[in-house]
Amino acid sequence: MRVVLSWVTFVGWALAVLAALVPSCSTSPSAGVPYTGAAPDFTEVCHASSCTCPDGRRGQSQCIDGGGVGPCSCEGCPPFTRYAPPDFAPCGGEPFGTWRLRKLNTNGVSLSLSTQSIDGTTSSGQCPADVPKPMSIPDLRIDLQDGGDMDIHSAGISLTLRITESCLSEKVGVRCDRLDLGFGKCSSEDCGICNCSTGSTAGDEHGTWSRTPTALTLQVDSFRAVGTDFSYCVHDDTMDLGDLSGAVFTYERVQGSGTPAACGVRSPTDCAIGKGCHVGACVGGTDCTSAQAESSCTNRQGCTWDTNQCSGVAPATCTLADYDIVPGCKFVGILAKCTGTPTPCGPKVQADCAASPGCKAGPGCAGDGPLNCSKYNDLCSSCTMTAGCACSAITGDCTGAPTCAQQTDQNVCRSWSQCTWSPFVCKGESTPCEMISVAQCTAATGCQIQGAM
């Protein structure tokens, strides 16, 4: 039997175990064999055997003086600890934004179990679970976007929990050591405890979300039509999600900032974190730089592969999974804002221009100083072709002091000695820093984040 586990919630586990044994007691000798010795003694003889303690663990029955079986004892068994459940009341609120898990309270959780037999018969129920402390907090991030779209990133998810075999046997009737979790396993321990360890690799999911006044539904695309329901409460910059198992996830609101650092400025240690960059660069001349692998580098004359450099092309923007992981991508406090004075578009190099709000890279006219429109006096047709020049119909004077950057016509640009038509110029007006989002702030030269964590 395969068990599928959704790590957005504990609900969805299907577990089962070996039935607990009950104590037995023999009250007579074996029958059917002729007896020729002394008269038989029919005094009750106790045989200690496995039994079930009140909390579900399997212990040992105790013999009592005079014969017979006493109460079940689990003194030699590890404790099955049940903590008081968290005090959580749903209150609703505004869940929009990016959230990062900061706390996971599994006290008092009970797992919802279900199995399906070959003939389609289903068995279901709930069993209390013991989650050993301390446990690591997984890296869970949720971006709840305006309009109902959702992105989820998960990494570092691992969990060990213990369930009594007596409960699992009663609810779903499948042996503990026969379970297949796909990415985890369960094993039967002494004293009737089923110990399950699970984990998963990092993953990114897209989906949708919806809400009622106190319930939040997350529906991941890969789960198709199956959504996960949480009760929720948003208070200031904290959001608590409670699932059906009784676990409570506490998230903090965060903002993402920055862009992935260019490959060329990364150290070999940080080089391959994220996408687009790799350790090593082909050096030796202009014909070498196009080689992106050692195999295509060392077969070129004069080229060598330098493993102390980082090369490639980093993505233009950070994803939810990149923050606090990929160089250049950072989470900052919710009160952080973009401040400063942006540099003008004109002097920016191509890479900075494309990343700067308000600026646009492309071919255009470049040059220094204002243009003297008077050179087109009495030539009104030529005068008006130059952007920024105006011709008087009465006097024929051409007036104005435009710039090369204003000229969008290649021929007009070249008609002015101060101007040059270039395949790249940075055009536009830089957006004021205060109007730039925190995510784009560091990409705009002259702007910086104030109030970061």
For each residue, the residues with C-beta under 8 A, 3 or more apart:
1: 14 16 115 174 178 179 180
2: 180 181 182
3: 13 14 15 179 180 181 182
4: 12 14 182
5: 10 12 13 181 182 183 184 198
6: 9 11 12 223 228
7: 138 154 157 200
8: 152 218 220 228
9: 6 12 228 230 243 244 245 247
10: 5 13 106 109 111 112 243 245 247
11: 6 111 112 228 243 244 245
12: 4 5 6 9 112
13: 3 5 10 111 112 113
14: 1 3 4 113 114 115 172
15: 3 111 113 127 163 168 172 176 179 186 194 196
16: 1 113 115 168 169 171 172 173 174 175 176 178 179
17: 163 164 165 166 167 168 169 174 175 176 188 192 194
18: 165 169 175 176 177 188 192
19: 165 166 169 170 173
20: 50 51 52 58 165 166 169 192
21: 49 50 51 58
22: 49 50 51 52
23: 48 49 50 51 61 69 72
24: 47 49
25: 44 45 46 47 68 69
26: 45 47
27: 42 44 45
28: 31 42
29: 40
30: 33
31: 28
32:
33: 30
34:
35: 40
36:
37:
38:
39:
40: 29 35
41:
42: 27 28
43: 67
44: 25 27 67 68
45: 25 26 27 67
46: 25 63 64 67 68 69
47: 24 25 26
48: 23 60 61 62 63 69
49: 21 22 23 24 60 61
50: 20 21 22 23 58 59 60 61 192
51: 20 21 22 23 58 59 60 61 72
52: 20 22 56 57 58 59 72 166 192
53: 56 57 58 59 72 73 74 77
54:
55: 74 80 82 164
56: 52 53 80 128 164 165 166 167 192
57: 52 53 74 77 80 164 166 191 192 193
58: 20 21 50 51 52 53 74 77 165 166 191 192
59: 50 51 52 53 72 73 74 75 76 77 191
60: 48 49 50 51 72 73 74 76
61: 23 48 49 50 51 69 70 71 72 73
62: 48 69 70 71 72 73
63: 46 48 67 68 69 70
64: 46 67 68 69 70
65:
66:
67: 43 44 45 46 63 64
68: 25 44 46 63 64
69: 23 25 46 48 61 62 63 64
70: 61 62 63 64
71: 61 62
72: 23 51 52 53 59 60 61 62
73: 53 59 60 61 62 76
74: 53 55 57 58 59 60 77 191
75: 59
76: 59 60 73 191
77: 53 57 58 59 74 80 190 191 193
78: 190 191 193
79:
80: 55 56 57 77 130 162 164 193
81: 130 132
82: 55 108 128 130
83: 107 108
84: 107 108
85: 107 108 109 246
86: 105 107 108 246 248
87:
88: 231 233 240 242 248
89: 233
90: 214 215 231 232 233 242
91: 214 233 234 235
92: 211 213 214 232 233 234
93: 232 233 234 235 239
94: 234
95: 99 144 209 211 216 232 234 239
96: 144 145 146
97: 143 144 253 334
98: 141 142 143 144 253 254 255 256 320
99: 95 141 142 143 144 239 251 252 253 254
100: 139 140 141 251 252 254 331
101: 104 137 138 139 140 141 249 250 251
102: 137 250 251 252
103: 137 249 250
104: 101 135 137 138 247 248 249 250
105: 86 247 248 250
106: 10 109 129 131 135 161 246 247
107: 83 84 85 86 246
108: 82 83 84 85 86 128 246
109: 10 85 106 128 129 131 161 245 246 247
110: 126 127 128 129 245 246
111: 10 11 13 15 126 127 129 161 163 245
112: 10 11 12 13 124 125 126 244 245
113: 13 14 15 16 123 124 125 126 127 168 171 172
114: 14 122 123 124 172
115: 1 14 16 122 123 124 172 173 174
116: 120 121 122
117: 120 121 122 123
118:
119:
120: 116 117
121: 116 117
122: 114 115 116 117
123: 113 114 115 117 171 172 173
124: 112 113 114 115 171 172
125: 112 113 167 170 171 172
126: 110 111 112 113 171
127: 15 110 111 113 163 164 167 168 171
128: 56 82 108 109 110 163 164 167
129: 106 109 110 111 161 162 163 245
130: 80 81 82 161 162 163
131: 106 109 135 159 160 161 162
132: 81 135 160 161 162
133:
134:
135: 104 106 131 132 159 160
136: 156 158
137: 101 102 103 104
138: 7 101 104 154 155 156 157 158
139: 100 101 153 154 155 156 157 202
140: 100 101 152 153 154 157 249 251
141: 98 99 100 101 152 153 154 320 321 323
142: 98 99 150 151 152 218 251
143: 97 98 99 150 151 152 320
144: 95 96 97 98 99 150 209
145: 96 148 149 150 151
146: 96
147:
148: 145 208 209 210
149: 145 206 207 208 209
150: 142 143 144 145 206 207 208 209 218 219
151: 142 143 145 204 205 206 207 320
152: 8 140 141 142 143 204 205 206 207 218 220 320
153: 139 140 141 202 203 204 205 319 320 321
154: 7 138 139 140 141 157 200 202 203 205
155: 138 139 201 202 203 321
156: 136 138 139 202
157: 7 138 139 140 154 198 199 200
158: 136 138 197 198 199
159: 131 135 197 198 199
160: 131 132 135 195 196 197 198
161: 106 109 111 129 130 131 132 195 196
162: 80 129 130 131 132 189 193 194 195 196
163: 15 17 111 127 128 129 130 167 168 193 194 196
164: 17 55 56 57 80 127 128 167 168 192 193 194
165: 17 18 19 20 56 58 168 169 176 188 192 193 194
166: 17 19 20 52 56 57 58 169 170 192
167: 17 56 125 127 128 163 164 170 171
168: 15 16 17 113 127 163 164 165 171 172 174 176 194
169: 16 17 18 19 20 165 166 172 173
170: 19 125 166 167 173
171: 16 113 123 124 125 126 127 167 168
172: 14 15 16 113 114 115 123 124 125 168 169
173: 16 19 115 123 169 170
174: 1 16 17 115 168 178 179
175: 16 17 18 178 179 188
176: 15 16 17 18 165 168 179 186 187 188 194
177: 18 186 187 188
178: 1 16 174 175
179: 1 3 15 16 174 175 176 185 186 196
180: 1 2 3 185
181: 2 3 5 184 185 186 196 198
182: 2 3 4 5
183: 5 198 199 200
184: 5 181 196 197 198 199
185: 179 180 181 196 197
186: 15 176 177 179 181 194 195 196 197
187: 176 177 194 195
188: 17 18 165 175 176 177 192 193 194 195
189: 162 193 194 195
190: 77 78 193
191: 57 58 59 74 76 77 78
192: 17 18 20 50 52 56 57 58 164 165 166 188
193: 57 77 78 80 162 163 164 165 188 189 190
194: 15 17 162 163 164 165 168 176 186 187 188 189
195: 160 161 162 186 187 188 189
196: 15 160 161 162 163 179 181 184 185 186
197: 158 159 160 184 185 186
198: 5 157 158 159 160 181 183 184
199: 157 158 159 183 184
200: 7 154 157 183 203
201: 155
202: 139 153 154 155 156 321
203: 153 154 155 200
204: 151 152 153 319 320 321
205: 151 152 153 154 220 221 222
206: 149 150 151 152 220 221
207: 149 150 151 152 218 219 220 221 223
208: 148 149 150 219 221
209: 95 144 148 149 150 216 217 218 219
210: 148 216 217 219
211: 92 95 215 216 217 232
212: 215
213: 92
214: 90 91 92 231 232 233
215: 90 211 212 229 230 231 232
216: 95 209 210 211 229 230 231 232 241
217: 209 210 211 227 228 229 230
218: 8 142 150 152 207 209 227 228 230
219: 150 207 208 209 210 223 225 226 227 228
220: 8 152 205 206 207 223 228
221: 205 206 207 208 224
222: 205
223: 6 207 219 220 226 227 228
224: 221
225: 219
226: 219 223
227: 217 218 219 223
228: 6 8 9 11 217 218 219 220 223 243
229: 215 216 217 243 244
230: 9 215 216 217 218 241 242 243 249
231: 88 90 214 215 216 241 242
232: 90 92 93 95 211 214 215 216 239 240 241 242
233: 88 89 90 91 92 93 214 239 240
234: 91 92 93 94 95 238 239
235: 91 93 238 239 240
236:
237: 252 253 334
238: 234 235 250 251 252 253
239: 93 95 99 232 233 234 235 250 251 253
240: 88 232 233 235 248 249 250 251
241: 216 230 231 232 248 249 251
242: 88 90 230 231 232 246 247 248 249
243: 9 10 11 228 229 230 246 247 249
244: 9 11 112 229
245: 9 10 11 109 110 111 112 129
246: 85 86 106 107 108 109 110 242 243
247: 9 10 104 105 106 109 242 243
248: 86 88 104 105 240 241 242
249: 101 103 104 140 230 240 241 242 243
250: 101 102 103 104 105 238 239 240
251: 99 100 101 102 140 142 238 239 240 241
252: 99 100 102 237 238
253: 97 98 99 237 238 239 334
254: 98 99 100 323 331 332 333 334
255: 98 331 332 333 334 336 438 439
256: 98 318 320 322 323 329 330 331 332 438 439
257: 323 329 330 331 332 336 438 439 441 442 449 452
258: 318 328 329 330 439 441 442 443
259: 316 317 318 328 329 355 440 442 443
260: 274 276 314 315 316 317 318 322 326 327 328 329
261: 265 266 270 314 326 327 328
262: 265 266 314 351
263: 266 271 276 277 278 310 311 312 313 314
264: 309 310 311
265: 261 262 310
266: 261 262 263 270 271 277 310 327
267: 270 271 310
268: 271 279 307 308 309 310
269:
270: 261 266 267 273 310 327
271: 263 266 267 268 277 278 279 310
272: 277 278 279
273: 270 277 325 326 327
274: 260 277 314 315 322 325 326 327 329
275: 314 315
276: 260 263 312 313 314 315
277: 263 266 271 272 273 274 310 311 312 313 314
278: 263 271 272 292 310 311 312
279: 268 271 272 307 309 310
280: 293 294 305 306 307 309 310 311
281: 289 305 306 309 310 311
282: 288 289 290 291 292 294 296 297 300 303 304 305 306 311
283: 288 289 303 304 305 306 309
284: 288 300 302 303 304
285: 288 302 303
286: 289
287: 290 300 302 303
288: 282 283 284 285 291 297 300 302 303
289: 281 282 283 286
290: 282 287
291: 282 288 296 297 300 303
292: 278 282 296 311 312
293: 280 296 297
294: 280 282 297 298 305
295: 298 299
296: 282 291 292 293 299 300
297: 282 288 291 293 294 300 303 304 305
298: 294 295 303 304 305
299: 295 296
300: 282 284 287 288 291 296 297 303
301:
302: 284 285 287 288
303: 282 283 284 285 287 288 291 297 298 300
304: 282 283 284 297 298
305: 280 281 282 283 294 297 298
306: 280 281 282 283 309
307: 268 279 280
308: 268
309: 264 268 279 280 281 283 306
310: 263 264 265 266 267 268 270 271 277 278 279 280 281
311: 263 264 277 278 280 281 282 292
312: 263 276 277 278 292
313: 263 276 277
314: 260 261 262 263 274 275 276 277 328
315: 260 274 275 276 318 319
316: 259 260 354 355
317: 259 260 439
318: 256 258 259 260 315 322 323 326 328 329 439
319: 153 204 315 322
320: 98 141 143 151 152 153 204 256 323
321: 141 153 155 202 204 325
322: 256 260 274 318 319 325 326 329
323: 141 254 256 257 318 320 326 329 330 331
324: 329 330 331
325: 273 274 321 322 329
326: 260 261 273 274 318 322 323 329
327: 260 261 266 270 273 274
328: 258 259 260 261 314 318 442
329: 256 257 258 259 260 274 318 322 323 324 325 326
330: 256 257 258 323 324 452
331: 100 254 255 256 257 323 324 453
332: 254 255 256 257 336 438 449 451 452 453
333: 254 255 336 451 452 453
334: 97 237 253 254 255
335: 451
336: 255 257 332 333 438 449 450 451 452 453
337: 434 438 449 450 451
338: 433 434 436 437 438 440 441 444 447 448 449 450
339: 433 434 447 448 449 450
340: 433 446 447 448
341: 433 446 447
342: 356 358 430 431 432 433 436 444 445 446 447
343: 347 348 430 445 446
344: 347 348 430
345: 348 353 356 358 359 360 426 427 428 429 430
346: 405 425 426 427
347: 343 344 426
348: 343 344 345 352 353 356 359 426 445
349: 352 353 426
350: 353 354 361 424 426
351: 262 354 355
352: 348 349 355 356 426 443 445
353: 345 348 349 350 356 359 360 361 426
354: 316 350 351 359 361
355: 259 316 351 352 440 443 444
356: 342 345 348 352 353 359 426 430 431 443 444 445
357: 430 431 435 436 440 444
358: 342 345 428 429 430 431
359: 345 348 353 354 356 426 427 428 429 430
360: 345 353 426 427 428
361: 350 353 354 424 425 426 427
362: 424 425 427
363: 421 422 423 424 425
364: 405 408 421 422 424 425 427
365: 404 405 406 407 408 410 412 413 419 420 421 422 425
366: 404 405 419 420 421 422 425
367: 403 404 405 416 418 419 420
368: 404 418
369: 403 418
370: 401 402 403
371: 386 388 389 400 401 402 403 404 416 418 419
372: 375 401
373: 376 383 386 388 389 390 398 399 400 401 402
374: 377 397 398 399
375: 372 398
376: 373 379 380 382 383 386 389 391 398
377: 374 383 396 397 398
378: 396
379: 376 382 383 391 398
380: 376 383 384 391 393 396 398
381: 384 385
382: 376 379 385 386 398
383: 373 376 377 379 380 386 389 390 391 398
384: 380 381 389 390 391
385: 381 382 409 412
386: 371 373 376 382 383 389 400 402 407 412 415 416
387: 402 406 407 408 409 412
388: 371 373 400 401 402 403 406
389: 371 373 376 383 384 386 398 399 400 402
390: 373 383 384 398 399 400
391: 376 379 380 383 384 396 397 398 399
392: 395 396 397 399
393: 380 396
394:
395: 392
396: 377 378 380 391 392 393
397: 374 377 391 392
398: 373 374 375 376 377 379 380 382 383 389 390 391
399: 373 374 389 390 391 392
400: 371 373 386 388 389 390
401: 370 371 372 373 388
402: 370 371 373 386 387 388 389 406 407
403: 367 369 370 371 388 406
404: 365 366 367 368 371 407 413 416 418 419 420
405: 346 364 365 366 367 425 427
406: 365 387 388 402 403
407: 365 386 387 402 404 412 413 416 419
408: 364 365 387
409: 385 387 412 413
410: 365 413 414 421
411: 414 415
412: 365 385 386 387 407 409 415 416
413: 365 404 407 409 410 416 419 420 421
414: 410 411 419 420 421
415: 386 411 412
416: 367 371 386 404 407 412 413 419
417:
418: 367 368 369 371 404
419: 365 366 367 371 404 407 413 414 416
420: 365 366 367 404 413 414
421: 363 364 365 366 410 413 414
422: 363 364 365 366 425
423: 363
424: 350 361 362 363 364
425: 346 361 362 363 364 365 366 405 422
426: 345 346 347 348 349 350 352 353 356 359 360 361
427: 345 346 359 360 361 362 364 405
428: 345 358 359 360
429: 345 358 359
430: 342 343 344 345 356 357 358 359 444 446
431: 342 356 357 358 435 436 444
432: 342 435 436
433: 338 339 340 341 342 436 441 444 446 447 448
434: 337 338 339
435: 357 431 432
436: 338 342 357 431 432 433 440 441 444 447
437: 338 440 441
438: 255 256 257 332 336 337 338 441 449
439: 255 256 257 258 317 318
440: 259 338 355 357 436 437 443 444
441: 257 258 338 433 436 437 438 444 447 448 449
442: 257 258 259 328 447 448 449
443: 258 259 352 355 356 440
444: 338 342 355 356 357 430 431 433 436 440 441 447
445: 342 343 348 352 356
446: 340 341 342 343 430 433
447: 338 339 340 341 342 433 436 441 442 444
448: 338 339 340 433 441 442
449: 257 332 336 337 338 339 438 441 442 452
450: 336 337 338 339
451: 332 333 335 336 337
452: 257 330 332 333 336 449
453: 331 332 333 336
